[in-house]
């Protein structure tokens, strides 16, 4: 049964990959397509393809792979990229969070999505810092007890090599 669900999930990812809601923008803030998955906490997931700019997907994958290699942790799998939209409550307001999530393998993705628990987390969050859009990376390895964050401007300039965006 689990294999059937996984097959259907990837079939849906392929279908969503043919949709191109992003056009020439950086990422979609209000997708029209139904999400592939919604977590218990309400975070919605789509395939990165069609919802994040294709050039940016390649850049994020490359930067994330470089960070993983520098930390000597598993690199993400290029084909396992999901775009997520969630929120965090601050001061009684729901602040949206737009993020690209990569997974090191299929089992890791399933654990993250279905158990709401990630041992190997590879994420890039779009973040506004000093009035400009940045890419904030966070990579974790529970086994190695490691976490690495970095902040990169959309121009490619490193704003913070060893921490989150200011």
Secondary structure, 3 states (H helix, E strand, C coil): CHHHHHHHHHHHHHHHHHCCCCCCCCECCCCCCCCCEECCCCCEEEECECCECHHHHHHHHHHHHHHHHHHCCCCCCCCCEEEEEEEEEECCEEEEEEEEEECCCHHHHHHHHHHCCCCCCEEEEEEEECCEEEEEEEEEECCCCEEEEEEEECCCCEEECCCCCC
